[in-house]
Amino acid sequence: MLLMDSSTKISFNRCIRDGDLVIVYERHDIMKAVKVCENSVLQNRFGVFKHSDWIGKPFGSKVFSNKGGF
C-alpha cells in the first residue's frame, strides 16, 4: 500500500483562495484560465467580476457580475 501525505492530497471540497488558478466558462465553447488576485477583476460582455467575490467560494460555484450576468 502506498502512503500519501495528506497535506498534498487533492481536495475537491476546497474553496478558492488568492493565487489559485480557476477556469472561467464564458460560454459553452469559450473558457479562460484566470489566476485569482484579490484586487483584480475579470471584465467581459457579461459584466465586471471581482476576484474578491470568488475567494472563499467552492470551486464550481456560479458567480455574478455587477450587471447580474454569471
N, C-alpha and C positions, 0 to 999 in steps of 0.2 A: 504494500500500500504506500502511495506517495503522500507525504505530509506536506501541507500547504501552510504558508504564513498567512494568517487571517488578515493582516494589515494590507496585503497586496491582492486580496481576493476581490474580484469584480462584484459589485453590488448593483442590482437593478432597482433598488429602493432608495438610492442616494439622491439627495437634492442637488440642484445646480449651485455651484459656488463660483466666486470670482476667479477667473483664469481658466475655467472649463471650456472645452470646445463643444459646441452644440450644432446640430443640423437643423436648419430652419427650412420648413416646407412652405414656399411662397405660393405654389400651385401644385397640382398633382404631378406636373412634369418639370418643375423647377425647384431645386434645393440649393442651399448655401451652407457652407461651414462657417460658423461665426465664433470667434473667441470672445467669451463673456468678460467685459470690463465694466466695473460698477458705474463709471461715469460716462459710458458710451451709449449710443443709440443706433438702431437699425432703422433706416428710412426707406420705404418703398411706396408703391401706389396704394397700399392699404393703410398707410399712416406712419406714425413715428412710434417705435417700440423701444422703451427704455430698458437697458440691460439690468438696471437695478430692480425692475419689476420681475425679472426672470429668476434672480437669485433667491434661493430658498424654496423654489417650486420643484416638484419632482420632474425628472426627465420625462418627456412625453406630454407635458401639460400644454393646454391651449392658453395662449396669452393674447391680450387685447391691446390695440393701439389707441392713440389719442382720438382717432376717428371711429372707434368701435370695430375696426377690422380685426381679424385674428389670423 
